[in-house]
Amino acid sequence: MNEGKTKEHDGVVELEFDLADPPQKVWCAVTIPELRERWLPKEALAHPDAITVTLGKEVRYKLRDDTPPFLESTVTFTITPNATGGTCLRIVHELTDARSDGITRAPANSNSPTLVLAA
């Protein structure tokens, strides 16, 4: 497995990995609950079943935070064969909860309080 590529933008994290294992084996790892739970526990899922499935190619799950405000998101696993007989695994984790639009985030490196303007 390579180190992977990561992109983050507007509540979306995209990861991409080239794996030595064949697509069928990676598909099993992301779809069979007993295998998937090793790295994506059922407690993180909002629903135990996938919300969309394209057999052998793509699966999407709905997730829910385990701490307030319990925001929901989706994670999509896309599997494609690569040139070496392995697998290109693309993971897209997207915050989909409508309540997240109103959340104000302060920069992580800011030591100053958040400023609120009065009318």
Secondary structure, DSSP 8 states (H G I E B T S, - for coil): ----EEEEETTEEEEEEEESS-HHHHHHHHHSHHHHTTTS-GGGBSSSS-SEEETTTEEEEEEE-SSTT--EEEEEEEEEE-TTSSEEEEEEEEE--GGGGG-----TT--S-------
